Amino acid sequence: MTASPAIGRWSLRRRLLGWLFLSTALLGLAALLDTWGEARRTAQSVSDRVLAGSALAIAERISVDLSGTLEVDIPFSALDMLASAAEDQVFYRVDGPDGFLTGYEALATVPRTQDDNTAFTDGQFGATPIRIATLYGQVSTGEDFLPYSVTVAESTRARDALARTILFRSALRLTGLAIGAALIVWFTVTRALRPLDRLAQTLSTRAPDDLSPLRADIPSEVASPIEAMNSFMERLDTAVAALRNFTGNAGHQLRTPLATVRAQLALIARTTPDAGQDSIAKAEAALIRAERVLAQLLMLARIDAAAARRALPATDLAAIARSTTADAIPEANRFGHDLGYEGADTLIARADPILCAELLTNLVDNAIRYAGPQATITVRALTTPDGPVLEVEDDGPGLPPDALPRLLARQDLRADAVQGTHGLGLAVVGEIARLFGARLESSAAQGKSGHVIRCRFPDPGRDPGAA
């Protein structure tokens, strides 16, 4: 029995892993964004401290000359502390009470704030982005205080490089944590869903006719669906049992009145003038046909019951073929046919012996009834490279090319479109063949008139009932 795959569906495991991985990725992205902001703030704080130190070093070298004006001796160390591996550009400017004293006059100063003597801001010097710090102070002349401001700026290459370094290292750590979390989540989800895997394995190996309640160690979250499934299987088992009882009782109850009617027709025929014998014969033929249809319908029900068995026994097809041929010889002689058997002494295949005999009986009966007058009918059991084969050949008119598939379908209970009325016989053959995993073929006989219906069984080493 093959299980059709669930196309386009995600398993519960994939859904859980997908949502957990997605949430981890979103949290990691949010952490990276926060890390980037923190890295920029950290790099800017370091840059601001260096700028403030450089401005203070310059301010310490501001003095008042003899004329009472400010002078400044720019120390090399004040600008050297701004040097970096990123080769930043350094700018400075010193202003006194009367305005610009020295440095880069185009360099903008930062307006003073009330909270601190040093103010910072981002700006531009030409096309170069810079960070600017302005230190405000006073120098005593002995009689008065002269205000001054020292502005120091550097390009932001070093600051941005530091922020990127912090971000990169943080990203490496977060990636490692995400991979570790993903592995832990995968392992945890797999172990958590293992009871469901065991339950699926139990269901896949259970025989179709086993409708007993499921007993498995399952999580409490799926206990309700399992209880509902057990309740459904209990109701289904009751319905199937009732159907089996009905089939058996119906067969018995219908056969008895049919047999009684046939007996009454036989008695009527003895006392009826010759003019009524034809009507009695037609009525008896109709009863015989009704009995056969009933037998075939009951056989279909038996096939459905047999389909529930997972293993098919090893069966000697040759012995069944010889026995079926011998049983059908009287009927073949009544129609004037020559019926015989050819083939191996022993031919093993996986099949139910009773149903296999019914399959061959239907094929032989079909040939006897519809092969035409005085036909030659041959039953064969053959060994082929593809597996065991049963075939029935006759030299009758044969079937149209598209007839066999329609006659093998259970739905096609009327075969009036095909010459002769084959009834349910070939439909039963088709159901039995499908049960065995066999393949039915119809072809013209080689080198002469007539046709062959062939049933190819799978290799006996493979159990089609377990497929």
For each residue, the residues with C-beta under 8 A, 3 or more apart:
1: 208 310 466 467
2: 467
3: 204
4:
5:
6: 9
7:
8:
9: 6
10: 14 15 18
11: 14 15
12: 15 16 193 196
13: 16 17 189 190 193
14: 10 11 17 18
15: 10 11 12 18 19
16: 12 13 19 20 189 193
17: 13 14 20 21 185 186 189
18: 10 14 15 21 22
19: 15 16 22 23
20: 16 17 23 24 185 189
21: 17 18 24 25 182 185
22: 18 19 25 26
23: 19 20 26 27
24: 20 21 27 28 178 181 182 185
25: 21 22 28 29 178
26: 22 23 29 30
27: 23 24 30 31
28: 24 25 31 32 174 175 177 178
29: 25 26 32 33
30: 26 27 33 34
31: 27 28 34 35 170 174
32: 28 29 35 36 167 170 171 174
33: 29 30 36 37
34: 30 31 37 38
35: 31 32 38 39 166 167 170 171 174
36: 32 33 39 40 163 167
37: 33 34 40 41
38: 34 35 41 42 166
39: 35 36 42 43 162 163 164 166 167 170
40: 36 37 43 44 159 163
41: 37 38 44 45
42: 38 39 45 46 162 163 166
43: 39 40 46 47 159 160 162 163 166
44: 40 41 47 48 131 159
45: 41 42 48 49
46: 42 43 49 50 159 162
47: 43 44 50 51 131 154 156 158 159
48: 44 45 51 52 120 131 133
49: 45 46 52 53
50: 46 47 53 54 81 82
51: 47 48 54 55 82 120 131 132 133 152 153 154
52: 48 49 55 56 118 133 135
53: 49 50 56 57 81
54: 50 51 57 58 78 79 81 82 92 133 152
55: 51 52 58 59 78 118 133 134 135 150 151 152
56: 52 53 59 60 135 150
57: 53 54 60 61 75 77 78 81
58: 54 55 61 62 72 74 75 78 92 94 135 150 152
59: 55 56 62 135 137 148 150
60: 56 57
61: 57 58 72 73 74 75 78
62: 58 59 70 71 72 94 137 139 148 150
63: 70 71 72 73 139
64: 68 69 70 71 139 140 141 146
65: 68 69 70 71
66:
67:
68: 64 65 141
69: 64 65 96
70: 62 63 64 65 96 97 101 139 146 148
71: 62 63 64 65
72: 58 61 62 63 94 101 102
73: 61 63
74: 58 61 78 79 92 94 102 103
75: 57 58 61 78 79
76: 79 80
77: 57 80 81
78: 54 55 57 58 61 74 75 81 92 152
79: 54 74 75 76 82 83 90 92
80: 76 77 83
81: 50 53 54 57 77 78
82: 50 51 54 79 88 90 152 154
83: 79 80 88 90
84: 87 88 154 157 158
85: 158 161
86: 157 158 161
87: 84 157
88: 82 83 84 154 155 156 157 158
89: 125 128 130 154 155
90: 79 82 83 152 153 154
91: 103 104 107 125 130 152 153 154
92: 54 58 74 78 79 103 104 107 150 151 152 153
93: 100 102 103 104 105 107 109 150 151
94: 58 62 72 74 100 101 102 103 148 149 150 151
95: 99 100 101 109 148 149 151
96: 69 70 99 101 146 147 148
97: 70 146 147 148
98:
99: 95 96
100: 93 94 95 103 105
101: 70 72 94 95 96 148
102: 72 74 93 94
103: 74 91 92 93 94 100 107 151
104: 91 92 93 107 125
105: 93 100
106: 125
107: 91 92 93 103 104 125 132 151 153
108: 123 132 151
109: 93 95 132 134 149 151
110: 119 120 121 132 133 134 151
111: 119
112: 117 119 134 136 149
113: 116 119
114:
115:
116: 113 119
117: 112 135 136 137
118: 52 55 133 134 135 136
119: 110 111 112 113 116 133 134 136
120: 48 51 110 131 132 133 134
121: 110 131 132
122: 129 130 131 132 156
123: 108 129 130 131 132 153
124: 127 128 129 130
125: 89 91 104 106 107 128 130 153 155
126:
127: 124
128: 89 124 125 155
129: 122 123 124 155 156
130: 89 91 122 123 124 125 153 154 155 156
131: 44 47 48 51 120 121 122 123 153 154 156 159
132: 51 107 108 109 110 120 121 122 123 151 152 153
133: 48 51 52 54 55 110 118 119 120 151 152 153
134: 55 109 110 112 118 119 120 149 150 151 152
135: 52 55 56 58 59 117 118 149 150 151 152
136: 112 117 118 119 147 148 149
137: 59 62 117 147 148 149 150
138: 145 146 147 148
139: 62 63 64 70 145 146 148
140: 64 144 145
141: 64 68 144 145 146
142:
143:
144: 140 141
145: 138 139 140 141
146: 64 70 96 97 138 139 141
147: 96 97 136 137 138
148: 59 62 70 94 95 96 97 101 136 137 138 139
149: 94 95 109 112 134 135 136 137
150: 55 56 58 59 62 92 93 94 134 135 137
151: 55 92 93 94 95 103 107 108 109 110 132 133 134 135
152: 51 54 55 58 78 82 90 91 92 132 133 134 135
153: 51 90 91 92 107 123 125 130 131 132 133
154: 47 51 82 84 88 89 90 91 130 131 158
155: 88 89 125 128 129 130 158
156: 47 88 122 129 130 131 159 160
157: 84 86 87 88 160 161
158: 47 84 85 86 88 154 155 161 162
159: 40 43 44 46 47 131 156 162 163
160: 43 156 157 163 164
161: 85 86 157 158 164 165
162: 39 42 43 46 158 159 165 166
163: 36 39 40 42 43 159 160 166 167
164: 39 160 161 167 168
165: 161 162 168 169
166: 35 38 39 42 43 162 163 169 170
167: 32 35 36 39 163 164 170 171
168: 164 165 171 172
169: 165 166 172 173
170: 31 32 35 39 166 167 173 174
171: 32 35 167 168 174 175
172: 168 169 175 176
173: 169 170 176 177
174: 28 31 32 35 170 171 177 178
175: 28 171 172 178 179
176: 172 173 179 180
177: 28 173 174 180 181
178: 24 25 28 174 175 181 182
179: 175 176 182 183
180: 176 177 183 184
181: 24 177 178 184 185
182: 21 24 178 179 185 186
183: 179 180 186 187
184: 180 181 187 188
185: 17 20 21 24 181 182 188 189
186: 17 182 183 189 190
187: 183 184 190 191
188: 184 185 191 192
189: 13 16 17 20 185 186 192 193
190: 13 186 187 193 194
191: 187 188 194
192: 188 189 219
193: 12 13 16 189 190 196 197
194: 190 191 197 198
195: 198 199 216 217 218 219
196: 12 193 199 200 218 219 222
197: 193 194 200 201
198: 194 195 201 202 216 217
199: 195 196 202 203 214 216 218 226
200: 196 197 203 204
201: 197 198 204 205
202: 198 199 205 206 214 216
203: 199 200 206 214
204: 3 200 201
205: 201 202
206: 202 203 210
207: 210 308 309 310
208: 1 307 308 310
209: 240 305 308 309
210: 206 207
211: 233 234 236 237 240
212: 233
213: 230 233 234
214: 199 202 203 226 229 230 233
215:
216: 195 198 199 202 226
217: 195 198
218: 195 196 199 222 223 226
219: 192 195 196 222 223
220: 223
221:
222: 196 218 219 225 226
223: 218 219 220 226 227
224: 227 228
225: 222 228 229
226: 199 214 216 218 222 223 229 230
227: 223 224 230 231
228: 224 225 231 232
229: 214 225 226 232 233
230: 213 214 226 227 233 234
231: 227 228 234 235
232: 228 229 235 236
233: 211 212 213 214 229 230 236 237
234: 211 213 230 231 237 238
235: 231 232 238 239
236: 211 232 233 239 240
237: 211 233 234 240 241
238: 234 235 241 242
239: 235 236 242 243
240: 209 211 236 237 243 244
241: 237 238 244 245
242: 238 239 245 246
243: 239 240 246 247
244: 240 241 247 248 305
245: 241 242 248 249
246: 242 243 249 250
247: 243 244 250 251 298 301
248: 244 245 251 252
249: 245 246 252 253
250: 246 247 253 254
251: 247 248 254 255 294 298
252: 248 249 255 256
253: 249 250 256 257
254: 250 251 257 258 294
255: 251 252 258 259 291 294
256: 252 253 259 260
257: 253 254 260 261
258: 254 255 261 262 287 290 291 294
259: 255 256 262 263
260: 256 257 263 264
261: 257 258 264 265 287
262: 258 259 265 266 284 287 288
263: 259 260 266 267
264: 260 261 267 268
265: 261 262 268 269 280 283 284 287
266: 262 263 269 270 284
267: 263 264 270 271
268: 264 265 271 272 280
269: 265 266 272 277 280
270: 266 267
271: 267 268
272: 268 269 276 277 280
273: 276 277
274: 277
275: 278
276: 272 273 279 280
277: 269 272 273 274 280 281
278: 275 281 282
279: 276 282 283
280: 265 268 269 272 276 277 283 284
281: 277 278 284 285
282: 278 279 285 286
283: 265 279 280 286 287
284: 262 265 266 280 281 287 288
285: 281 282 288 289
286: 282 283 289 290
287: 258 261 262 265 283 284 290 291
288: 262 284 285 291 292
289: 285 286 292 293 423
290: 258 286 287 293 294
291: 255 258 287 288 294 295
292: 288 289 295 296 423
293: 289 290 296 297 423 424
294: 251 254 255 258 290 291 297 298
295: 291 292 298 299
296: 292 293 299 300 423 424 425 427 428
297: 293 294 300 301 424
298: 247 251 294 295 301 302
299: 295 296 302 303 358 428
300: 296 297 303 304 410 424 427 428 431
301: 247 297 298 304 305
302: 298 299 305 306 355
303: 299 300 306 307 355 428 431 432 435
304: 300 301 307 308
305: 209 244 301 302 308
306: 302 303 309 352 355 435
307: 208 303 304 435
308: 207 208 209 304 305
309: 207 209 306 312 352 465
310: 1 207 208 463 465 466
311: 463 465 466
312: 309 315 350 351 352 436 463 464 465
313: 350 351 352 353
314: 348 349 350 460
315: 312 320 348 349 350 351 352 353 356
316: 319 320 346 347 348
317: 320 321 347 348 349 351 356 381 388 390 457
318: 321 322 343 344 345 346 347 381
319: 316 322 323 346
320: 315 316 317 323 324 353 356 357 360
321: 317 318 324 325 341 343 347 360 379 380 381 390
322: 318 319 325 326 341
323: 319 320 326 327 357
324: 320 321 327 328 357 360 361 364 379
325: 321 322 328 329 339 340 341 364 379
326: 322 323 329
327: 323 324 361
328: 324 325 331 332 339 361 364 365 368
329: 325 326 332 333 339
330: 333 334
331: 328 334 335 365 368
332: 328 329 335 337 338 339 368 377
333: 329 330 336 337 339
334: 330 331
335: 331 332 368 369 373
336: 333 373 374
337: 332 333 368 371 374 375 376 377
338: 332 374 375 376 377
339: 325 328 329 332 333 364 368 377 378 379
340: 325 377 378 379
341: 321 322 325 378 379 380 381
342: 378 379 380
343: 318 321 347 379 380 381 382
344: 318 347 381 382 383
345: 318
346: 316 318 319
347: 316 317 318 321 343 344 381 382 383 388
348: 314 315 316 317 388 460
349: 314 315 317 356 387 388 436 457 458 460
350: 312 313 314 315 436 437 457 458 460 462 463 464 465
351: 312 313 315 317 355 356 436 438 457
352: 306 309 312 313 315 355 356 435 436
353: 313 315 320 356 357
354: 357 358
355: 302 303 306 351 352 358 359 432 435 436
356: 315 317 320 349 351 352 353 359 360 432 436
357: 320 323 324 353 354 360 361
358: 299 354 355 361 362 428 432
359: 355 356 362 363 390 428 429 432 433 455
360: 320 321 324 356 357 363 364 379 390 392
361: 324 327 328 357 358 364 365
362: 358 359 365 366 425 426 428 429
363: 359 360 366 367 390 392 425 429 453 455
364: 324 325 328 339 360 361 367 368 377 379 392
365: 328 331 361 362 368 369 425
366: 362 363 369 370 392 422 425 426 453
367: 363 364 370 371 375 377 392 394 396 453
368: 328 331 332 335 337 339 364 365 371 377
369: 335 365 366 420
370: 366 367 396 419 420 422
371: 337 367 368 375 377 394 395 396 450
372: 375 395 396 397
373: 335 336
374: 336 337 338
375: 337 338 367 371 372 394 395 396 450
376: 337 338 394 395 450
377: 332 337 338 339 340 364 367 368 371 392 393 394
378: 339 340 341 342 392 393 394
379: 321 324 325 339 340 341 342 343 360 364 390 391 392
380: 321 341 342 343 389 390 391 392 393
381: 317 318 321 341 343 344 347 388 389 390
382: 343 344 347 388 389 390 391
383: 344 347 388 389
384: 387 388 389 456
385:
386: 389 456
387: 349 384 456 457 458 459 460
388: 317 347 348 349 381 382 383 384 456 457 460
389: 380 381 382 383 384 386 454 455 456 457
390: 317 321 359 360 363 379 380 381 382 454 455 457
391: 379 380 382 452 453 454 455
392: 360 363 364 366 367 377 378 379 380 452 453
393: 377 378 380 445 450 451 452
394: 367 371 375 376 377 378 450 451
395: 371 372 375 376 445 448 449 450
396: 367 370 371 372 375 450 451
397: 372 419 449
398: 442 444 449 450 451
399: 403 404 407 418 442 451
400: 403 418
401:
402: 405 406
403: 399 400 406 407 418 442
404: 399 407 408 426 440 442 453
405: 402 408 409
406: 402 403 409 412 415 417 418
407: 399 403 404 412 415 418 422 426 427 430
408: 404 405 426 427 429 430 433 440
409: 405 406 412 427 430
410: 300 413 427 430 431
411:
412: 406 407 409 415 427
413: 410 424 427
414: 417
415: 406 407 412 418 420 421 422 423 426
416: 421
417: 406 414
418: 399 400 403 406 407 415 422
419: 370 397
420: 369 370 415
421: 415 416
422: 366 370 407 415 418 425 426
423: 289 292 293 296 415
424: 293 296 297 300 413 427 428
425: 296 362 363 365 366 422 428 429
426: 362 366 404 407 408 415 422 429 430
427: 296 300 407 408 409 410 412 413 424 430 431
428: 296 299 300 303 358 359 362 424 425 431 432
429: 359 362 363 408 425 426 432 433 440 455
430: 407 408 409 410 426 427 433 434 440
431: 300 303 410 427 428 434 435
432: 303 355 356 358 359 428 429 435 436
433: 359 408 429 430 436 438 439 440 455
434: 430 431 437 438
435: 303 306 307 352 355 431 432 465
436: 312 349 350 351 352 355 356 432 433 457 458 464 465
437: 350 434 457 458 462 464 465 467
438: 351 433 434 455 456 457 458 464
439: 433 455 456
440: 404 408 429 430 433 453 454 455 456
441: 452 453 454 455 456
442: 398 399 403 404 451 452 453 454
443: 451 452 454
444: 398 450 451 452
445: 393 395 448 449 450 451 452
446:
447:
448: 395 445
449: 395 397 398 445
450: 371 375 376 393 394 395 396 398 444 445
451: 393 394 396 398 399 442 443 444 445
452: 391 392 393 441 442 443 444 445
453: 363 366 367 391 392 404 440 441 442
454: 389 390 391 440 441 442 443
455: 359 363 389 390 391 429 433 438 439 440 441
456: 384 386 387 388 389 438 439 440 441
457: 317 349 350 351 387 388 389 390 436 437 438 460
458: 349 350 387 436 437 438 462 464
459: 387 462
460: 314 348 349 350 387 388 457
461:
462: 350 437 458 459 467
463: 310 311 312 350 466 467
464: 312 350 436 437 438 458 467
465: 309 310 311 312 350 435 436 437
466: 1 310 311 463
467: 1 2 437 462 463 464
